[in-house]
Structure formats: structure tokens, C-alpha cells
Amino acid sequence: MTGSPAITGRDALAYAASRLVRHSAEFGPTPSLAEAGPDARLVLMAGETVILRADPEAVGTALLRPEEAARAGERAVEIFLGRTEGRPVFAGSVAAAAAPLFPTPGYRALDLRALAAEGAVAREEQGLIATAKSLLAWHARHGFCANCGGATAIAAGGFRRECGACGLHHFPRTDPVAIMLVRRGDACLLGRGPHFKPGMYSCLAGFIEPGETVEDAVRRETREETGVAVGAVAYHASQPWPFPASLMIGCVAEGLTEEVRTDPDELEDARWFTRSEVTQMIAGHHPEGLTVPPPTAIAHLLLHDWVENVVGAAAEPGR
């Protein structure tokens, strides 16, 4: 909305706020949308886009009334997410081809990156939408049992799938990703992947492997991508990342060496930037036109807090 002050820091992180009181496999029987009553709402995903009810005077909402969502026809998957302010909330998925059934100006179909970049819904709704997208994507990929190959069915309102053949229970997964601000003195280590937009540098990141601590993932990924050795590592913040279902675990790490040797399969470039350079990049005033990710990304938060001296010392003993 025009005239609103810029939101920075943790309040700007996309998908990180939610008022959803989640349903879970332990909560017992769940209602269906048909029996949930007139207060029920539905988050509708059409392919990779979420359907929003637009409001010219305010932000939109993804919490559709059931009769609104009905114009898309039968849903491939329908699950019960839980409640927001006592109101039952469901999520459903339809084919991407259904999106034009919700035309402007009354509706919009947005992918979640555009939704966060625009601030198209209230911040507390972004986390709810992220939950819906991640769960629906998981159901779309887990129609058959990994143990025996039998068909699985939705259970626990959508927070579980059960195999009718062998009885195995399957639960939604979250993929943990370590993202790290590696610092040494008054400089920090940033890299850019080949898919980044021109001039943008960001914190290093990588998936945490089975049997690996967050701290060791930070050290391994930094060494693999840049050759820089890392000592102490400390947690700073986290962010759900629904593409399709990751959790970004933001850390601050102490660099023990300076030489950078990039792996071309991982990074197009990596280098050390001074605090003053990062300040210019955040402000969009770097003389080379270099930038960092937007405030909606946890990489921006790590850099912002380092520039503002909010990032504390890494407390874990170095190696």
C-alpha cells in the first residue's frame, strides 16, 4: 500500500508469521469442509498459484468462502489445516487451468514469491499459505507407499497418509537448509549462483544431510563451495521456504581462512565484502551496482543484522 513505511528486520521475513493453530495427527477426528459450517475458509492452490480475493482498499486474502472456491470444480486434494481465530481452515488444490475462473478485478492468482514480494496478503496469512502449499505439494507426490508401492490415503485431516496394503504411516517432511553469514573481521563472505539476477550476491546455503548437525553443515557447505574453513557457528533466525517445503536455518559463522576457491558447479563467484560495501548493497548504492536479496529473504536479515551489529558472537567452540 502506498505511503506505508518500509518493513525491515524479522518483521519483513516472508512466510514466517502465522496465526494458524495447526491440526495434527494427534488431534483425533477432523471435520470435512462440507460439515464445517459457514465460518469455514479454504486456501485454494491452482497449480503453483494461490487464488486471492482482491480488495482495492486493502491487502487481499487467500481465505476464500467455500462457495467462492466451488467455481473451480472438484478439488484433487482437500485437507484440514486447523483453525485461525477459531475459524476452521482448509486447503485444496486444482489444476493450473482453473486459475482463469477467478478473473480480475475480484480475484488474483499469484505464485508465492510474487505474493511475498508484493505484500499481497497480511503477513500473518503468508505462513498459513506456505503451510497449505507445502502440504498440498507433499500429497501430490506421495500417492503411493515407498515401502510396498501400495496406494496411500489421506488421514489425520491431511497431516498423514496411510498405506492400505502394508499399513505404514507417512508424514509430511520438511527439508532443513543451513544458510550462513560467514564473517572474518570486518568482512563477510558472499556468493552468487548462476541463476541469480545480475549483480546480486547472497549468503552461502545448502541442505543439511542425514546424520549431520546444523553446525557441521555450515562448515561443510562453506568448505565445499568456497574452500574457506569455518570455526564457531551460532544460530540466528529461521524462515519457512515453501518451494516446496524447506526450513531455512540462519546461522552466523566465524571464517578461519581467507582464500576463496569457488566450485564452478556450485557458484559463479564468491568473495569477501566489507561492512561498508554490504551497507551500500543493502541501500542499492553500490558503485558496481551490486545488490543483496530483498528484505523478505533471510539472507537479507542476516546481512542487515550484521551491518547493524545485531548479530552476536558465535558461541560454539571453533574447530
Summary of the structure (lengths in Angstrom):
residues: 319
radius of gyration: 21.7
end to end distance: 48.0
largest distance: 63.0
contacts: 1009
relative contact order: 0.14
helix: 25%
strand: 32%
